Amino acid sequence: MKQNSLTRRLSAQLREKLGYILLFEIADPRLDLVTLTGVEVAQDRSFARIFVSCDGDRYEEVLEALDAARGRIRSLLARALDWRVTPELEFRIDRSTDEAERIARALENVPETLSVPKDEEGYPLAADGDDAPVADDAADEGDDPGDAPFGAAFAAEEAPDA
């Protein structure tokens, strides 16, 4: 859904009320340890998409519990919000935390042969393992015409005719 400042404000308001409802009003044990990760509200407030995260092995169970409680949640939202219309609710599982964990585990298993040696500040060392800088611009004399500001063509234009 397209988001602007109004829909972001509405989404934040809906997320706050929905979080309270899920925490204190709905007594379904299947919804324990469920986290609201995002809410998107349509501009006309007729529809809301709610993203939740939970343990990977509980996705179906949590979606079933949310679908079963959808009507109750919507009626509680109608009382909690000052909106003319209470949005239809669509619940979706947010798998971004699972993806982040999978990537972190993959990065932990990178072989040492693929890692790049770094100095004490965390910068990569030169390819030969030498601690010297790769390029030292201060020691460059600038005698080579190719080192001129715009290359050899510019240096040739400046050179006196012989």
Protein Blocks (a to p, Z undefined) as FASTA:
>chain_A
ZZdfklmmmmmmmmmmmmmmmmmmpccfklgoiacfbdcddfklpaccddddddfklmmm
mmmmmmmmmmmmmmmmmmmpccfbdcdddddddfklmmmmmmmmmmmmpcfklpccddfk
opacdfkopabdfbdfklpnolamklpmnojklmmmmpccZZ
